[in-house]
Amino acid sequence: MVVAHRQMGPWFFIEGYAKNEKSNLLPPELRACKEQGMCLLSMDAAELKRSLDRDDVMEVGCDAQTEIADS
C-alpha cells in the first residue's frame, strides 16, 4: 500500500496491491506514486474540494473521519 500524508492533515491512498499480486513497485511506478502524492499534498482545502466535486479523488470515511471544510 502506498499512502501520502501531511501532519494533522488528510491521508491519501495512492496505490495498493494484495501481497500475492505484487511485492514491490517498479522504479517507474514508485516515481509515479511519489508525483501523485506530492500533487495531492500540495493542494489546499479549496483545491481538494474541487477535486472531490469533479470525482478526481474520492473521500473514504472512517471512525475518525475528517471532512474537507469549505473555504
Buried (B, 14 or more C-beta within 10 A) or exposed (E): EBEBEEEEEBEBEBBEEEEEEEEEBEEEEEEBBBEBBEEBEEBEEEBBBEBBEEEEBEEEEEEEEEEBEEE
